[in-house]
């Protein structure tokens, strides 16, 4: 069984930083960056769970929901990853998104 703790920790940390960010930072792109990440993680998880299915796009629930959306998407993905390489890639995606978000 693969250890997905690094991914869940990275996602939780990013989400905590978003929750602590001022509204102005969220409006300047941090929330949009989080939504992009959430959508990417959600599609990845869906493709692993149902390779023949058409992935559904995560809706934009607003800037104040972005932290919750990446948390759900990241934890969902952690449940279906099957290798350390996949975990490392997911952690890298989260770190890069957090850097671009500036939080």
C-alpha angles and dihedrals in degrees: 000000000000121000107237094174093109090058096047090047092050093048093046091049092050090047092050090051090051092050090052095046120104118252090249091060091049090050092049092063111287093107092046090051090050091050090051089052093046091052092048093049092045093052091047091053092046092051091051092048097044113012093180095048127093110249116238119226118242107242123239101252093177136272095287091057096051094094092052092046095055090045092055094043093046094048091046090052091048089059093059105036113113107188141046088237091060091048091050091050092049092049089050091052091051093048092049092048092049090051092050090047090055096225 
